[in-house]
Amino acid sequence: MEQKKGEMQCALCGYTSSGKFVGDICPDCGLTFWKCHKCGYTITAALPPGVCPECKEQCDFLNITCYTPECGGPGHIDPRL
C-alpha cells in the first residue's frame, strides 16, 4: 500500500489516517512502540510504563514507531530514534 503525503499508518495494525495521530498513538488499536532512553528496552503499549521492566529505573520512554517511508513505514521501528 502506497502512503500519501501527510497520511499516517499504524505500524502495528495498519490503520490509516489522513493526518497525524494525536499523541502519536493509533486511534484504532491504541498502541505504539516505546523505547527506554536508559537501557534501550522496547515495549508495545498504549502508554509507556512509569518504571522500565528491564532496568527497573524510572525512565523516559521515546515513541519509536515509524510512520514515514523514510524509516521503512508501517511495521518498522524508526532506527533514527
N, C-alpha and C positions, 0 to 999 in steps of 0.2 A: 504494500500500500504506500503510495507516494504521499508525503506530508506537504501540505501547502504552507506558504509563508504565514507566520502568525498563529498557526494551528499547533495545539499541544496534544500529545498522545501519551497515555499512561504506559509506562514500561512494564507494568505488571498485568493489567487486564485488557489493555488495548483501547480503552475508552478515548474518544477523540473529542476535542473541544475547539471552538473557533478562536478562543483566546486563552490567556494564561490561567492556570488553575489557581484558585485562591489559596494562598499559603503554600503553594507547590504540592498540594495534596489532591489526589484524584477524587473528584466528586462522586464517582461511581463505586469504586472499591474502597476508597478512603485510606489507601496505603501508599507508602513511598519508601525508598531506600535511605537509611541513615548510617553515618559512619562516625565512630568515636574519634574525636580530634586528638586524644592522648595515645590510644593503643591501636587504632585502625579497625576495631571490631565493627562489622557491618550487620545491620538488622533491618528487617522489613516490618514496618508497623505504621499505624495511622499517625502516631506521635512518638518521638524518641523517649526512651526511659530516663528517669531522673538520675539513676546510677547505672553505669555500664555493667552489663552482666559478665564481661570478660575481665576487666581490670579492677572492678569493684570501686571505682572512683566516681565522684560526681563530675560528669564531663559535659561539655557542649557537644552536641551531635550535629553534623553537617548533612544537609539534604544532598545526596549524590546521585539522584535519579537523573538519567539522561533524557532530555526532552527534545533535542535537536539532532538533525542529521550529522552535524559536525563531530559528535561524540558517539555515533552509532545508532542513535534513535531508540525507539521503544525496545525494551528487553535488555538494555545495557545500563551499566553503571558508568557515570561520567569519569573517565580516567584523569581528567584535569583537576578533579577535586580531591 
